[in-house]
Amino acid sequence: MMSFSFMIPGMIEFVNKYLKEREIIRGVSMTSMIIGIGSIIASTIGGYISDIYGVSSMNMFALIITIISAIAFYITIKTKYKS
């Protein structure tokens, strides 16, 4: 639960920084929708992995996906929004 207290303000700041003023509401709405859908999908996939392979395998899978996503996010932001 502590992560949401950092993630939501960071998400809003990111949207405010990189989107045009007329697109901010759409950006916040889309990121909120993605968080909701992602939570449902991640819970389902995590449950299957946990049932079939065990909790430690599920945690390793989550760690690998997190690292890949962070690298992809960083590369996308650096190439698209060069200062």
Secondary structure, DSSP 8 states (H G I E B T S, - for coil): -HHHHHHHHHHHHHHHHHS-GGGHHHHHHHHHHHHHHHHHHHHHHHHHHHHHH-HHHHHHHHHHHHHHHHHHHHHHHHHHS--
